[in-house]
Amino acid sequence: MPNFTIDLAVPTLVSAEVFSTAKNKIIVTFSEPIKANPTLPMSAFTLANLPGGVTLNAATVVNGKVELTLSAGVVADPVSYTHLTLPTKRI
């Protein structure tokens, strides 16, 4: 009989970054790599203080990190963006 290990620990947020080369993407890093999930729900993420009219268009897993794609760039200076709320539930 196979021996299965189940990871019950919820990953914690390490960082969320907006890069100057892609101001409409937020790259979210957790305490452990996130496994690719084709059904990752956008509803699992809440973004606060977005500029008017900017919406979340997609949430995908890329190389163990969550990539949030927005309808437009969020800031002129990515370093200044600090208001991001992410899920506390398992994704």
Order of alpha helices (4+ residues) and beta strands (2+ residues): beta-beta-beta-beta
